[in-house]
Amino acid sequence: MNYAALSTAIQDYTQNYETSFVANIPTFVQQAEERIYNTVLFPALRKNVTAIINSGFKYLSCPDDFLAVLSLSVTDANGNQEYLLNKDVSFIRSAYPKATDTGTPQYYALFGPTIVSAAPTNELSFIIAPTPDTSYTTELHYFYYPESIVQGVISSVNNLAGGSGYANGVYYGTALTGGTGSGATATILVVGGVVTSVTLTNGGVLYAVGDVLSASIPGGASFSATVATVNNSTGTSWVGDNYSPVLLYGSLVEAYIFMKGEQDMMTYYETKFKEALSQLVRLGAGLEQGDTYRDTQYKVKVAP
């Protein structure tokens, strides 16, 4: 099931085609995805990255999409790989208090957001101990949310044509018009009657690269910007391709919460979602974590 089919099914199941409801379907779907991904840790939610940590430097930035550690290791120039043990920051500070406490790293801890120019970011970082005595290749195996099935969310625009004659000011939450999709909004800055910047606040849905967008701003004309990149241009995902019932019923639960629907239907869809989720757990935490060589095939007893 792709995003277009999922969106249509949500509207048909709920028999709700009202504008604000349809505009919130991406939110229903993304909320359902996060519930699913926090319940079943199947291999499709794992990612592996490598980086170099230099001698004398004990901090390592996490990837932007990082959620939780599965493992962290270092490999020296001779190919020797050492898996690090997860400890608390206080342990590392106490066990290796001096800058001269160097060697092959053995421990790590989540240190918190990186600080850049006194401004915290959302990106976490690791502290590693002992402080590396030489350069090492680090390998991080981690849990992340894969790309949402929601199709065509604008992630960037370019080719800004500022137009002329606009009233100077900052226009927050301005709806972007044009293109193949809907729902995109931006903060638009006008200086000297010309649009000088467009900062996306909502990427909308179902846009395509190359779509030309504009907006209704007082006083002027001819402003435009082109969609440069979108997330998930195909509207597909692992869950949608491999077990779509869990995504459909999870989205319907979120949709009925939005609609403040009848309690009996809410209970029905929540039950169907939990049934589908338990079947996905069987796949992700069961079948994908074993094989017939180790575990043999599942067998059902046959009556004599």
N, C-alpha and C positions, 0 to 999 in steps of 0.2 A: 504494500500500500504506500503510495507516495502522498505528498502533502495535499495536492489538489483533491485526490480521492478522499483523504481523511477529512478535509474541511467540508466537502460536500456531505459526507456521511454524518458529521456532527450536526449540520443544519437539518438534514432529513430526519435523523433520529429524534431531535428535539422539536422539529417542525417550527423552527425559529429562524427567520431570514431577516430580522430587523437589523438596521445598519450598525448600531452600537454593539449588538451581539456578534455579528460577523467580524467587526473590527477587533474584537477581543479573542477571537479563536486562536491566534498565535500564542496569546498568554495562556489559554487553557492547555494547549498542547505542550508548551514549555514547562508548565507546572507539573503536568503528568509525567513528562520525561524525567524531571528531577526526582520525583517520587520513585519512579522505576529504578533509576540509576543508583539511588541511595539504598535500595533494597536488594538488588542483585548485582554482585560484583563478577560479571562474566568477562572473559578475556578481551572482548571488544572495547572495554573501558580502561584498558591498560595501555600505557605508552612508555617508550624507552628513549632516553636522550643521553648524549655524552657531552662532556665539557672538559676543559683544562683548568685545574686549580694550580696556581703558581707557588713556588717556594716562599714561605713566610706569610702567606695569605690564608686565613682560616675561615673566610666567609664565602658562601656559594649561593648565588641567587636561584630561586625556584623558577621554573617556566611559568609563563603567564596563565596557563590553563591548569596549573597544579592544584590538586585537592588533598591528596594524602599519599604518604610514602608506602611503596611496596618493598623496595630495597634500595640501598645506596652502597656503592663499592668504589674503590680506587684501584688503579692498575699502574704499576711503576714501569720504567723504561725497559725492564727485562720481561715484561708480560705477566708478572706476578699480580694476581687479583686478590684483594682483601675486602671482604664485606664488613661494613661498619655496623656497630651496635647502636641502637637508638637509646639515648639518655636524656636526662633533663639538663637544661642550661646550667643550673646550679651545680650539678655533678661535674660538668666540664670545667667550669670556672674554678671549682675547688681542687680538682685533680690536676689541672694544668694551669696554675695561676700566673706563670711567668711567660714573657715573650720568648724566652730561650727554651721553653718546653717544646721541642720539635722532634719529629720522627715520622714514621709511617702512620697516617691517620687510622684510628681504631674506633672512634665514636663520632656521633653527630647528634645534633638537636635542632628542632625548629626554633629559629631565633626571632622570628617576627618580621614585620614589614621592613623593607629596605628604606633607609632614610637618605633622601637626596635633597641637598640645599635646605635642610631642616623641614622638608615637607614629606610626610609618609606616603607611600604608594600602596596599592593593593597587593603587590608582589611580595611573597614571603621570602625568607632566606634561611640557610642552614649555617650553623657554626660547627666547625670540625676540629677534632682534637686527637692527638697532639697536632700543633701547627705543622703543616707539611714542610719537610726538610728539603724537598726538591719538587719539581713539577710532577703532577699525577694526572692521569686521565680518569675522570669520574664518570660513572654510569648510574643514572637514576632511573629506576623502574617505578612508575607512579600511576595513581588513579586520577582520572580526569573525566569531565563531561564531554562526550563527542559532540560534533556539530549537530545542532537541532535539525529535525526534519522540516522545520518551517522554511519555506522556499523564498529566495529572492529578497532577503533583508539587506538593504543598502548598508555597506560598511565604509564607503568613501565616495566622494565626488571630485571632479576636476573640471578643467576647461571653464572656469568661472568667467562669465560675461556680466560685468557689473551693471549694465544699463545706465540710465541717467534720469535725473529729475526726482529721485526718491527723497522723502522726508528723512533727515538724519535721525539716527537713533538705533537702539537695540531692540529687535523684535523677537521675543521669546515664544517658543512653541508654535512657530508659524507653519501652517500646512504647506507642503510642497505639492505642486500640481503637475500633471503631465506624466508621461511614461506609461508602462504597462501595468504598474502596481498601484497600491493605495496605502494610505496611513502614515507616510513619511512626514516627519516634522523636523524643524531645525531652528536654531537661534541664528538670526541674520543681522549682521552689522552693516549699517549704512553710514558712510562718511563722505561728505562733499557731494551728496546726491547719488553716490555710486555704492552698490553692494560690494563690500571689501572682503567679507568672509561669511562662510556658511558652515555652521557646526551642527552636525546631526544630533538630534535628541531622541528620535525614534526612526529606525530604519525601514518601518513599514513592512510590506510583504508583496511578493510576486513581481518585483522589479527585475529588469534585465540590464546588463552592462550596455551602455550606449544610450539609455533612455535620457531624454533631455527634459529637465525639470525647471519649473519657475515657481513664483509665489505672488500672492496679492499683497503688495506693499503700497502704502499711500503715496500718491503723487507722481510716480514714475512709470517707466516701461523698459522692456527689453532685457531684464535680468534673466539669466539662465545658468544652469550648471548641469554637467553630464555625469551620469552614474558611472563611476570608474570600476568599482568592485562590489560584488554582492556575496552574501553567505549562502551556500548550498543552492546553486543555480538549478540543480536537478530535482530538488524536493524529495530526496530519498535519505534513508538512514538505516543503520543495522537493525534496529527494532522494527521499523516499518517493513523492511525486506524479509525479516526472519520470524517475527511473531507479532503481527499487527493488532490482534485482539486486545492485548494489554494496553496498547497506546490508544486505541479507540475508546475503551471503557474508562480508562484513566482520564481522558479528555472530557468524556461525558459527565463524569463526576464533577470536574471543575466547572463545566458548563452549567450544570444544575445548581451549583452553589451560586454562580453568578445570577441565574434566573430566579433564585429563591424558590426552586421548584418543589413539587409535592414530596412529602417525606417518604412515601412508599416508593416512588420512582428513584429518589436519592438512595434509599437503602438497596433497591434492586441493582442499580448501576455500581454501587460500592461493592456489593457482593460479587458481581460479575468481574469487577476489576481485581478483587482479591483472588478469585479463582484463576484468572488469567495470570496474575502475578505468581501464584504458587506453581503454575506450569512452567513459567519462565525460570523460576528458581530451580526447578528440576533440570532444565536445560543448562543454565549457566553455572549453577553450583554443583550439579550432578554430572550430566552427560559430558559436558565440556571439560570436566576436571578428572575424568577417568578414561579407561579404555578396557577392551575385553581381555587384553593380555594380563592386566593386573586384577581386574574386578570381575571378569567373566560377564557374559550377557545376562540381562535381567530375565528371569524365568517366571512364568505364571504356572501354578500347579494345575494339573489337569485331573479331573475326577476320573477314577478308574471305571 
